[in-house]
Amino acid sequence: MKSGKSGAPQRSDGDGLCELDASIDPSLSSTLIRGIEVLRCFSSSDLSLSNAEIARRLGLNRSTVSRLCKTLMHLGYLRRDDKEAFRLAPRLLALNYPVLSAMPWRHEVLHPMRELAQMCAGNCSLGVMSGDLFVHIETAGNPPGWPHIPDIGQTGPLHRSALGWALLSMLRGVEFATKIDELKGLHPDEFAAYSSKVDAAIGRCRQQGFCVSYGDWRPSLVAVAAPLGRTADGLCVAIACGVPMYRADPDYFETDLGPRLSSAAEMIRSSGIFVLSRGD
């Protein structure tokens, strides 16, 4: 099983069944994994997919994909459009509600997020660490003509994004080493290419409270991020501001917006919601 750019599993073999069965822990349910992989085929650029396209992407035969999709439709997680292609169904959002409802502190941070978004004439987002990705859990700001507006549930790479670097900076000792080994294993070539940036950004977050990314995740954006800390239930949370690349002025990001975001993160931590360890 391979991982593509989007993070979704990709296969290049004929029917994929032998590879899947051989690659997973025998105590896991291969049928459940296949069903979730079907859902992960969809993205903001692939809203509608045919049975044949899903089968091609996963390396599964069409009859297997047909059964999986029929089951997901029965559960209310897929629907058909007017061209008889499959689309994700709104009921999937109900799965998110228990996760988001366990983060009531998102609403307490929303006011300073809006102020930050207005100040930089961009947007502001909160992200949490999940595996090798960050996940947006709150956003603010929607300036006109923007190239990219983050939304709740959107994911991005830890190893090549400002938000990801800020999250990694919160890990220490064995936990940090384990996460870096995980990223190296999942993304060997990319991590090797970005390792110097990862090290520099993590060091800067720990020393100055922020880091800057110039188009590393999305070429059209510049992002500044700051670690917030851990929640009471152990989530690592960071905050980021993004502006379009055409407004990129390094002096502004390095000496103005970055320090301001770091100060805002310190102010948010004073509420007691987040705890940031500064030890080595």
ZATI-756889 format. One line per 8 residues: number of its first residue (from 1); for each residue x negated, y negated, z negated of N, C-alpha, C, CB. Coordinates in steps of 0.02 Angstrom, whole numbers, plus 50000, padded with zeros to 5 digits. Glycine has a CB too. Example, Ala and Ser with C-alpha at 12.3 -4.5 7.8 and 13.67 -1.06 7.14 Angstrom:
<vexros>
1	49340,50284,49610,49385,50225,49610,49340,50165,49610,49435,50224,49548; 49358,50112,49646,49316,50053,49643,49355,49998,49606,49296,50030,49714
</vexros>
This chain:
<vexros>
1	49958,50060,50000,50000,50000,50000,49957,49938,50000,50047,49999,49940; 49969,49894,50046,49929,49833,50053,49970,49773,50033,49903,49826,50125; 49936,49720,50016,49970,49659,49999,49957,49607,50052,49947,49633,49930; 50010,49577,50080,50003,49526,50131,49996,49458,50100,50063,49527,50178; 49995,49406,50142,49985,49338,50120,50039,49315,50073,49981,49292,50178; 50100,49340,50084,50156,49318,50042,50158,49353,49976,50220,49329,50078; 50115,49405,49967,50116,49443,49906,50160,49504,49911,50138,49399,49849; 50201,49509,49963,50245,49566,49972,50205,49624,50001,50304,49548,50017
9	50222,49686,49980,50186,49743,50006,50196,49750,50082,50209,49807,49971; 50143,49767,50117,50147,49777,50189,50116,49846,50204,50109,49720,50228; 50142,49878,50259,50115,49943,50278,50099,49943,50352,50166,49999,50262; 50050,49982,50370,50032,49987,50441,50040,50058,50467,49961,49963,50450; 50060,50106,50423,50066,50175,50445,50134,50187,50478,50056,50223,50387; 50143,50249,50503,50203,50265,50540,50267,50259,50500,50198,50332,50566; 50280,50307,50453,50342,50301,50415,50330,50279,50344,50379,50367,50416; 50268,50275,50323,50252,50247,50257,50269,50291,50199,50287,50182,50250
17	50306,50345,50210,50330,50384,50153,50274,50421,50118,50382,50434,50177; 50229,50451,50156,50174,50487,50124,50128,50440,50086,50134,50526,50176; 50114,50382,50117,50070,50334,50084,50101,50309,50019,50054,50275,50131; 50166,50293,50021,50200,50268,49961,50199,50321,49906,50272,50248,49978; 50218,50383,49925,50221,50436,49875,50152,50450,49845,50250,50499,49905; 50100,50442,49885,50033,50457,49862,50003,50401,49821,49988,50473,49920; 50028,50340,49830,49995,50283,49799,50025,50262,49733,49997,50225,49846; 50086,50286,49716,50117,50263,49655,50111,50316,49600,50190,50247,49667
25	50117,50293,49540,50117,50337,49481,50177,50384,49488,50121,50296,49415; 50167,50450,49482,50223,50497,49491,50278,50488,49440,50197,50567,49487; 50264,50453,49385,50317,50441,49335,50363,50384,49354,50285,50427,49267; 50345,50347,49409,50386,50291,49432,50436,50314,49484,50342,50235,49460; 50489,50275,49492,50541,50291,49541,50524,50261,49608,50610,50266,49516; 50507,50303,49657,50490,50278,49724,50551,50247,49758,50462,50335,49767; 50611,50272,49744,50671,50244,49774,50683,50173,49750,50732,50287,49759; 50675,50162,49685,50683,50094,49657,50631,50047,49687,50678,50095,49580
33	50569,50071,49693,50516,50029,49721,50533,50010,49793,50448,50066,49719; 50558,50058,49832,50576,50043,49901,50632,49992,49905,50597,50107,49938; 50682,49999,49860,50737,49951,49860,50714,49880,49846,50789,49972,49809; 50669,49874,49797,50643,49807,49781,50600,49781,49838,50602,49810,49716; 50563,49825,49871,50523,49803,49928,50566,49777,49985,50479,49861,49953; 50625,49806,49993,50671,49780,50044,50689,49708,50027,50736,49824,50048; 50706,49694,49964,50724,49626,49944,50666,49578,49953,50748,49625,49871; 50606,49601,49942,50547,49558,49947,50527,49543,50019,50488,49590,49911
41	50558,49577,50067,50544,49562,50137,50570,49492,50156,50576,49614,50183; 50620,49469,50121,50651,49405,50138,50612,49347,50108,50724,49403,50114; 50612,49291,50143,50577,49231,50120,50612,49170,50148,50502,49232,50140; 50587,49111,50130,50616,49049,50156,50609,49044,50231,50584,48989,50122; 50561,49080,50260,50552,49079,50333,50583,49140,50366,50479,49074,50350; 50606,49188,50326,50639,49249,50352,50703,49259,50313,50592,49312,50345; 50752,49218,50328,50816,49220,50292,50860,49278,50314,50854,49155,50300; 50851,49299,50375,50893,49351,50405,50849,49403,50439,50943,49320,50456
49	50859,49466,50422,50818,49520,50450,50862,49579,50471,50766,49544,50398; 50844,49610,50527,50880,49668,50550,50854,49731,50515,50873,49676,50626; 50893,49785,50519,50872,49849,50491,50806,49870,50522,50926,49902,50503; 50799,49861,50588,50738,49881,50622,50678,49841,50599,50746,49875,50697; 50688,49776,50588,50632,49734,50566,50610,49752,50495,50652,49660,50569; 50658,49765,50451,50640,49786,50383,50602,49852,50385,50703,49793,50339; 50626,49898,50426,50592,49963,50433,50521,49954,50458,50631,50010,50480; 50512,49909,50507,50445,49897,50535,50399,49868,50483,50449,49850,50595
57	50424,49820,50444,50382,49787,50395,50360,49834,50338,50417,49727,50366; 50405,49878,50319,50389,49923,50263,50359,49989,50285,50451,49936,50222; 50361,50002,50351,50335,50066,50375,50378,50125,50356,50266,50077,50348; 50443,50112,50347,50490,50164,50331,50534,50178,50391,50534,50144,50269; 50562,50239,50395,50606,50253,50452,50672,50217,50443,50617,50329,50459; 50707,50206,50499,50767,50165,50499,50823,50194,50456,50791,50155,50569; 50829,50260,50456,50883,50291,50416,50872,50279,50342,50888,50367,50431; 50809,50281,50320,50794,50267,50250,50812,50196,50232,50720,50281,50235
65	50792,50149,50275,50807,50078,50264,50882,50066,50266,50772,50034,50315; 50917,50101,50310,50990,50093,50314,51023,50113,50249,51018,50135,50372; 51002,50168,50219,51030,50190,50155,51014,50140,50100,51003,50260,50136; 50952,50116,50099,50932,50068,50048,50974,50004,50054,50857,50051,50054; 50982,49979,50115,51019,49917,50125,51093,49927,50109,51012,49893,50198; 51120,49984,50126,51190,49998,50110,51201,49999,50034,51212,50065,50140; 51153,50027,49998,51157,50028,49925,51152,49958,49896,51102,50073,49895; 51106,49919,49923,51097,49850,49899,51158,49807,49915,51035,49818,49930
73	51191,49820,49971,51253,49785,49987,51308,49806,49939,51275,49800,50059; 51312,49869,49922,51362,49894,49874,51353,49860,49806,51356,49971,49867; 51290,49848,49787,51276,49815,49723,51286,49740,49727,51205,49831,49701; 51294,49714,49787,51305,49642,49795,51242,49601,49804,51342,49616,49737; 51185,49634,49818,51121,49599,49823,51102,49583,49895,51067,49639,49791; 51135,49615,49943,51126,49599,50014,51195,49586,50045,51088,49656,50051; 51196,49549,50099,51257,49539,50138,51238,49537,50212,51293,49472,50117; 51288,49543,50254,51276,49539,50327,51299,49471,50352,51313,49596,50365
81	51262,49444,50401,51283,49381,50431,51324,49394,50494,51223,49336,50447; 51340,49342,50532,51383,49350,50591,51349,49387,50648,51406,49283,50615; 51283,49398,50642,51246,49436,50692,51231,49507,50668,51181,49400,50710; 51263,49525,50611,51255,49592,50581,51185,49604,50554,51271,49644,50632; 51146,49551,50546,51081,49557,50512,51092,49551,50437,51031,49503,50537; 51042,49570,50398,51047,49567,50326,51021,49501,50299,51009,49625,50294; 51053,49478,50245,51031,49419,50209,51036,49433,50134,51073,49355,50228; 50995,49399,50094,51003,49404,50022,51070,49374,50002,50944,49368,49985
89	51101,49404,49952,51167,49382,49929,51160,49340,49865,51214,49442,49917; 51206,49293,49854,51202,49249,49796,51200,49285,49729,51260,49202,49796; 51227,49347,49726,51229,49383,49662,51158,49393,49635,51264,49451,49670; 51107,49392,49679,51039,49400,49655,51021,49346,49604,50989,49397,49713; 51050,49286,49611,51036,49231,49565,51057,49249,49494,51071,49167,49587; 51106,49292,49487,51129,49312,49420,51074,49349,49381,51191,49356,49424; 51029,49381,49418,50973,49415,49385,50925,49365,49354,50936,49460,49435; 50923,49304,49382,50877,49253,49356,50902,49221,49292,50867,49199,49408
97	50968,49222,49282,50996,49183,49226,50969,49204,49158,51071,49190,49226; 50965,49269,49142,50938,49288,49076,50866,49265,49066,50942,49362,49067; 50827,49263,49121,50757,49240,49117,50755,49166,49101,50719,49255,49182; 50794,49126,49139,50794,49054,49130,50825,49033,49064,50830,49021,49187; 50877,49070,49043,50910,49052,48980,50864,49063,48920,50974,49091,48971; 50813,49105,48928,50764,49117,48874,50711,49062,48873,50731,49185,48883; 50718,49011,48917,50670,48955,48920,50707,48889,48910,50633,48955,48988; 50743,48880,48855,50781,48818,48845,50736,48756,48842,50822,48822,48782
105	50673,48765,48826,50627,48709,48822,50615,48676,48890,50560,48732,48793; 50634,48710,48945,50628,48678,49011,50665,48611,49013,50655,48725,49066; 50722,48610,48981,50764,48549,48983,50733,48492,48943,50834,48564,48958; 50696,48510,48890,50663,48459,48850,50605,48426,48886,50639,48489,48784; 50576,48462,48933,50519,48436,48971,50542,48399,49034,50471,48494,48990; 50605,48405,49052,50628,48377,49115,50623,48301,49118,50700,48397,49126; 50635,48266,49063,50632,48193,49064,50561,48168,49080,50655,48164,48997; 50509,48191,49044,50441,48169,49063,50421,48192,49133,50390,48195,49013
113	50448,48249,49156,50434,48271,49224,50461,48221,49275,50464,48341,49236; 50522,48197,49263,50551,48148,49309,50511,48083,49309,50624,48134,49289; 50487,48064,49251,50447,48003,49248,50382,48011,49286,50431,47985,49175; 50351,48071,49281,50289,48084,49317,50301,48085,49392,50258,48150,49294; 50356,48116,49413,50372,48119,49484,50382,48049,49513,50434,48162,49496; 50416,48006,49474,50428,47937,49496,50363,47898,49498,50479,47902,49450; 50320,47909,49449,50257,47872,49445,50213,47887,49505,50221,47890,49381; 50209,47950,49526,50165,47968,49582,50201,47969,49649,50133,48037,49569
121	50266,47952,49648,50306,47953,49709,50300,48021,49745,50285,47897,49757; 50302,48074,49704,50298,48142,49730,50346,48186,49693,50227,48169,49726; 50324,48246,49678,50366,48289,49636,50324,48318,49579,50398,48346,49677; 50359,48345,49530,50328,48374,49471,50359,48442,49458,50335,48327,49408; 50319,48490,49439,50346,48557,49429,50313,48590,49369,50335,48600,49491; 50351,48636,49338,50326,48679,49285,50316,48748,49314,50374,48680,49224; 50261,48781,49295,50249,48848,49318,50226,48893,49262,50197,48848,49373; 50245,48957,49265,50222,49007,49217,50183,49061,49253,50283,49038,49178
129	50138,49093,49218,50099,49147,49247,50139,49211,49248,50034,49156,49207; 50135,49246,49305,50168,49311,49311,50126,49355,49357,50241,49304,49339; 50088,49400,49328,50044,49443,49367,49989,49402,49401,50083,49481,49420; 49984,49407,49467,49933,49369,49504,49961,49305,49533,49904,49412,49560; 50022,49286,49511,50056,49228,49538,50076,49179,49483,50117,49249,49577; 50093,49117,49505,50131,49073,49461,50202,49071,49489,50099,49001,49458; 50250,49057,49445,50319,49051,49465,50345,48984,49441,50362,49109,49435; 50375,48945,49487,50406,48882,49467,50468,48895,49426,50422,48839,49530
137	50475,48862,49369,50534,48871,49328,50573,48806,49318,50514,48899,49260; 50544,48750,49340,50579,48685,49338,50545,48638,49386,50581,48656,49265; 50583,48595,49418,50555,48546,49464,50591,48479,49456,50559,48570,49537; 50558,48426,49475,50587,48358,49473,50558,48317,49529,50574,48324,49404; 50599,48273,49558,50575,48230,49612,50592,48259,49680,50501,48220,49606; 50619,48217,49723,50637,48239,49790,50630,48180,49838,50710,48267,49792; 50567,48156,49847,50557,48097,49889,50573,48111,49962,50485,48073,49883; 50601,48062,49998,50618,48073,50069,50557,48085,50112,50657,48013,50095
145	50566,48127,50162,50512,48141,50209,50457,48185,50181,50482,48077,50232; 50472,48220,50127,50421,48261,50095,50409,48325,50133,50441,48277,50023; 50345,48347,50140,50331,48407,50179,50349,48472,50143,50257,48409,50197; 50354,48469,50076,50368,48531,50039,50398,48513,49971,50303,48572,50030; 50457,48539,49957,50489,48527,49892,50491,48594,49854,50561,48498,49901; 50455,48599,49798,50457,48662,49761,50526,48674,49731,50404,48661,49705; 50544,48736,49721,50608,48752,49692,50599,48808,49641,50659,48773,49746; 50647,48815,49596,50644,48866,49544,50641,48935,49577,50704,48861,49497
153	50594,48976,49553,50585,49044,49580,50531,49049,49632,50649,49067,49609; 50508,48993,49659,50455,48995,49709,50389,49016,49676,50447,48926,49744; 50350,49055,49712,50287,49081,49685,50228,49055,49725,50287,49157,49684; 50169,49059,49695,50107,49039,49727,50049,49076,49696,50097,48963,49724; 49991,49075,49727,49933,49113,49704,49897,49079,49645,49884,49123,49761; 49878,49118,49596,49839,49091,49540,49770,49068,49561,49833,49143,49485; 49740,49102,49609,49669,49091,49623,49655,49035,49673,49639,49154,49649; 49707,49008,49705,49695,48953,49752,49750,48900,49749,49689,48980,49823
161	49764,48878,49688,49813,48824,49678,49796,48788,49613,49886,48852,49676; 49812,48724,49610,49798,48686,49549,49838,48714,49490,49816,48611,49559; 49902,48730,49502,49943,48758,49449,49915,48824,49424,50015,48767,49473; 49893,48866,49471,49863,48930,49452,49799,48921,49412,49849,48972,49513; 49756,48875,49432,49694,48863,49396,49708,48838,49325,49650,48812,49433; 49757,48794,49318,49775,48769,49251,49800,48825,49207,49828,48713,49257; 49838,48872,49235,49862,48929,49196,49804,48974,49176,49914,48968,49236; 49759,48987,49223,49702,49031,49207,49658,49001,49153,49660,49043,49270
169	49655,48934,49150,49612,48902,49100,49634,48915,49029,49610,48827,49112; 49696,48938,49020,49721,48951,48953,49700,49019,48926,49797,48947,48953; 49678,49063,48970,49658,49129,48949,49587,49128,48922,49664,49180,49007; 49573,49170,48874,49506,49172,48843,49484,49244,48833,49505,49135,48775; 49419,49253,48827,49391,49318,48808,49412,49375,48854,49411,49334,48739; 49432,49430,48823,49451,49491,48860,49510,49478,48905,49466,49547,48811; 49558,49439,48881,49617,49424,48921,49598,49389,48986,49667,49382,48880; 49552,49341,48981,49529,49305,49040,49492,49351,49087,49484,49246,49020
177	49445,49391,49060,49406,49437,49102,49450,49488,49137,49353,49473,49060; 49501,49512,49102,49547,49561,49132,49586,49530,49189,49595,49588,49079; 49610,49469,49180,49648,49435,49233,49604,49422,49294,49678,49370,49206; 49543,49399,49283,49497,49387,49340,49483,49452,49378,49431,49355,49315; 49473,49506,49341,49462,49571,49374,49523,49591,49415,49445,49625,49323; 49583,49577,49388,49645,49592,49424,49648,49553,49490,49706,49576,49381; 49632,49489,49487,49634,49448,49547,49582,49470,49598,49623,49375,49530; 49523,49487,49574,49471,49511,49620,49492,49576,49654,49405,49522,49581
185	49526,49619,49617,49548,49682,49645,49604,49674,49696,49571,49728,49591; 49650,49628,49683,49707,49618,49727,49690,49575,49788,49764,49586,49690; 49644,49527,49779,49627,49480,49833,49551,49474,49839,49660,49410,49820; 49517,49527,49856,49443,49526,49855,49412,49473,49899,49416,49593,49875; 49435,49468,49961,49405,49420,50008,49422,49348,49989,49428,49434,50080; 49486,49335,49975,49506,49268,49956,49473,49245,49892,49582,49264,49949; 49471,49290,49842,49441,49270,49779,49367,49254,49787,49451,49326,49726; 49333,49293,49828,49262,49279,49840,49253,49211,49872,49231,49334,49885
193	49298,49193,49917,49293,49128,49952,49309,49070,49905,49340,49127,50012; 49352,49082,49856,49374,49029,49811,49342,49031,49742,49448,49031,49804; 49297,49078,49730,49271,49088,49662,49239,49025,49633,49221,49144,49661; 49202,48988,49673,49170,48928,49647,49222,48875,49629,49120,48900,49699; 49274,48869,49669,49328,48821,49653,49365,48843,49590,49377,48815,49712; 49377,48908,49584,49411,48934,49524,49371,48916,49462,49421,49011,49529; 49306,48931,49463,49264,48917,49404,49262,48843,49387,49192,48942,49417; 49254,48801,49439,49251,48728,49427,49316,48701,49400,49232,48692,49492
201	49372,48724,49428,49437,48698,49407,49454,48720,49335,49492,48722,49455; 49439,48783,49320,49451,48807,49252,49409,48769,49201,49436,48883,49247; 49345,48759,49218,49302,48720,49174,49327,48649,49165,49232,48718,49201; 49352,48619,49218,49377,48550,49213,49440,48547,49170,49390,48522,49283; 49485,48595,49179,49545,48597,49137,49528,48602,49064,49590,48656,49158; 49479,48643,49048,49460,48652,48978,49424,48590,48950,49415,48712,48971; 49389,48554,48992,49351,48496,48968,49389,48430,48974,49286,48491,49006; 49425,48421,49030,49458,48357,49043,49534,48362,49042,49436,48330,49109
209	49561,48423,49040,49633,48431,49035,49671,48431,49100,49660,48377,48993; 49636,48432,49157,49670,48434,49222,49623,48459,49276,49698,48365,49240; 49651,48477,49334,49612,48494,49393,49650,48470,49454,49599,48571,49397; 49616,48467,49511,49645,48441,49573,49632,48491,49629,49615,48371,49592; 49683,48501,49671,49677,48545,49729,49696,48505,49791,49722,48607,49722; 49651,48505,49840,49662,48469,49903,49681,48519,49958,49599,48428,49923; 49745,48537,49959,49770,48581,50012,49750,48653,50007,49749,48555,50076; 49729,48677,49949,49707,48747,49944,49764,48796,49951,49672,48757,49878
217	49823,48778,49923,49881,48822,49930,49922,48803,49991,49925,48819,49867; 49942,48740,49994,49979,48714,50052,49939,48657,50082,50051,48690,50031; 49917,48665,50144,49873,48614,50175,49902,48544,50177,49857,48635,50245; 49969,48538,50173,50000,48472,50178,50005,48437,50111,50070,48480,50207; 49980,48468,50057,49988,48440,49990,49923,48433,49952,50035,48482,49951; 49921,48383,49909,49870,48376,49857,49906,48384,49791,49832,48306,49862; 49879,48425,49747,49911,48438,49682,49863,48427,49625,49939,48509,49680; 49890,48398,49571,49853,48390,49509,49891,48430,49456,49846,48314,49488
225	49856,48470,49417,49889,48513,49367,49854,48508,49300,49891,48585,49391; 49893,48521,49248,49866,48520,49179,49897,48577,49140,49881,48452,49145; 49858,48611,49099,49886,48664,49056,49929,48633,49001,49830,48707,49026; 49987,48664,48988,50028,48643,48931,50015,48687,48871,50103,48646,48950; 50012,48752,48881,49999,48798,48827,50045,48858,48828,50005,48762,48761; 50046,48894,48773,50089,48954,48768,50152,48937,48729,50051,49012,48734; 50206,48971,48749,50268,48966,48712,50267,49015,48654,50329,48979,48759; 50319,49011,48612,50322,49056,48554,50325,49129,48575,50382,49038,48511
233	50353,49143,48634,50357,49212,48657,50299,49231,48703,50422,49224,48692; 50247,49189,48706,50185,49208,48739,50177,49189,48812,50178,49278,48735; 50223,49150,48841,50216,49130,48910,50164,49075,48917,50283,49106,48939; 50121,49080,48968,50074,49026,48984,50110,48978,49032,50008,49054,49016; 50110,48913,49015,50147,48863,49053,50100,48805,49072,50207,48837,49013; 50106,48782,49134,50067,48725,49158,50113,48677,49195,50008,48748,49203; 50091,48616,49203,50130,48565,49237,50088,48537,49295,50151,48508,49189; 50121,48520,49350,50084,48495,49409,50123,48440,49444,50070,48552,49458
241	50087,48394,49473,50116,48342,49516,50087,48351,49586,50101,48270,49489; 50130,48345,49637,50107,48352,49705,50126,48292,49747,50136,48415,49735; 50082,48273,49793,50095,48218,49840,50071,48240,49909,50059,48152,49818; 50097,48210,49962,50078,48230,50030,50003,48216,50043,50121,48194,50081; 49973,48258,50084,49902,48251,50100,49887,48185,50134,49880,48308,50145; 49935,48158,50172,49921,48095,50207,49911,48036,50159,49976,48079,50256; 49931,48046,50096,49920,47995,50045,49860,48011,50001,49982,47986,50002; 49819,48058,50024,49763,48081,49983,49710,48026,49974,49731,48142,50014
249	49704,48003,49913,49652,47956,49893,49617,47986,49833,49682,47884,49876; 49559,48017,49844,49525,48053,49790,49517,48011,49727,49458,48075,49813; 49503,47947,49734,49494,47905,49675,49557,47903,49632,49473,47834,49695; 49615,47901,49665,49679,47899,49629,49690,47964,49591,49737,47887,49678; 49678,48020,49624,49690,48085,49591,49640,48098,49535,49687,48141,49642; 49578,48081,49547,49524,48098,49500,49522,48051,49439,49458,48096,49535; 49538,47987,49448,49529,47939,49394,49593,47909,49367,49484,47884,49417; 49649,47921,49402,49713,47892,49380,49765,47946,49365,49739,47844,49433
257	49789,47979,49418,49842,48028,49408,49820,48086,49364,49866,48054,49475; 49760,48112,49375,49736,48168,49335,49735,48153,49260,49668,48188,49357; 49701,48099,49239,49701,48081,49168,49771,48067,49140,49657,48021,49156; 49814,48036,49181,49882,48023,49159,49921,48087,49147,49919,47979,49209; 49912,48135,49192,49946,48199,49183,49921,48236,49122,49937,48243,49246; 49855,48232,49110,49827,48263,49050,49856,48232,48987,49751,48256,49051; 49863,48165,48987,49892,48130,48929,49965,48150,48920,49886,48054,48938; 50001,48157,48976,50071,48177,48972,50078,48247,48944,50104,48173,49042
265	50032,48292,48964,50033,48360,48937,50021,48360,48862,49981,48403,48973; 49975,48317,48840,49961,48311,48768,50022,48286,48730,49901,48264,48756; 50057,48238,48759,50118,48212,48729,50172,48265,48725,50143,48151,48768; 50180,48305,48778,50229,48358,48778,50212,48410,48725,50233,48392,48847; 50148,48426,48717,50127,48474,48666,50142,48450,48595,50053,48489,48672; 50143,48384,48586,50156,48358,48519,50226,48375,48494,50148,48282,48519; 50270,48396,48540,50338,48416,48519,50337,48483,48484,50384,48420,48580; 50282,48520,48490,50276,48585,48457,50300,48643,48498,50313,48583,48394
273	50322,48631,48560,50348,48685,48603,50291,48729,48627,50386,48656,48663; 50234,48699,48642,50177,48735,48670,50116,48729,48625,50160,48708,48740; 50077,48783,48624,50015,48783,48586,49958,48799,48634,50017,48835,48528; 49909,48754,48636,49851,48764,48680,49789,48777,48638,49840,48702,48726; 49760,48836,48647,49699,48854,48611,49640,48821,48647,49690,48930,48607; 49597,48788,48609,49539,48756,48638,49474,48793,48619,49535,48683,48616; 49481,48851,48590,49422,48890,48571,49392,48925,48630,49439,48939,48518; 49330,48948,48624,49295,48984,48677,49310,49058,48671,49219,48971,48674
</vexros>
